[in-house]
Amino acid sequence: MVRKRRVWLCWILLCALPTLVAVLLATTRLAPPPGRGGAFLSAVVSNGQIFPAAALALVIPIFLPITVAIVAGDTVAGEAAAGTLRYLLVRPVGRLRLLVAKLVSVAAFVLLAVVFVTVVSYVVGVLAFGFGPDASLGGGGTIPSLSGVSLTPADVVFRTAVTVGYLGLCMLALGAVGIFFSTLTDSPLAATLGVLAFVVASAALQPLDAAAAIEQYLPTAHWLDWIDLFRDPILWTNVRGGALVQLGYVAVFFGAAWANFATKDVTT
């Protein structure tokens, strides 16, 4: 996976968007007022240590799902389109083992993507906005939470690490959906479009009153629950509930992918 140029291009583009936003904010100093714009953007001008949270909020609605759809849609369909799938299965490699390896590769991609965005945005944020007005008092400066209580840098590191894991799980669920679609077709593009259609359908159903009964089971409904990690005290209920929903999608769609792939004719 890491030898493919498009994978590195996806990572670079994911990091480029927050970097561009940081440059614009640092140049103009025109941060959106509280309650408007992306999450945390109103606070980053005064403290660059919070910029990783703002960067994750920027990429999670559209850009990160698109990159996951591209990589996951290519897992099996790409092998089939290139004519290498049949040769992989000629070896003593079971189909379940192959799918597990594909799921692991997608998990590595999404985890690295979130880590790269977090690290790059932290460096860019500190360079552009500094450590905050009270950094000279020691401890790297305090960081405002969404509840108004100041957080120490150690608190932010812990909450950011949990956020990385949570978003990795959310995107892994989307990756499992992509692997399922990838077993249905020999076209990586078709599989990618199927994942994107799944995301768009979930997002379109969220605001509908008629879909209120199923809203809590929609994957996109929980993508921003990680924001509760930056409240004090942390609202773990939403985070745990969102994690369980994402695990359910991983299990269901990976199981469906295996059920379809186990009997799939790969010789023609």
WOHULIN-V315794 format. One record per run of one state. SS is the DSSP state (~ for helix, > for strand, _ for the rest). FROM is the first residue (numbers start at 1). LEN is the number of residues. If there is no record, write none. Layout:
# WOHULIN-V315794
SS/FROM/LEN
SS/FROM/LEN
This chain:
# WOHULIN-V315794
_/1/4
~/5/24
_/29/12
~/41/4
_/45/3
~/48/13
_/61/2
~/63/11
_/74/3
~/77/6
_/83/2
~/85/6
_/91/4
~/95/35
_/130/5
~/135/3
_/138/5
>/143/2
_/145/5
>/150/2
_/152/1
~/153/32
_/185/3
~/188/19
_/207/2
~/209/3
_/212/3
~/215/3
_/218/1
~/219/4
_/223/2
~/225/6
_/231/5
~/236/26
_/262/7
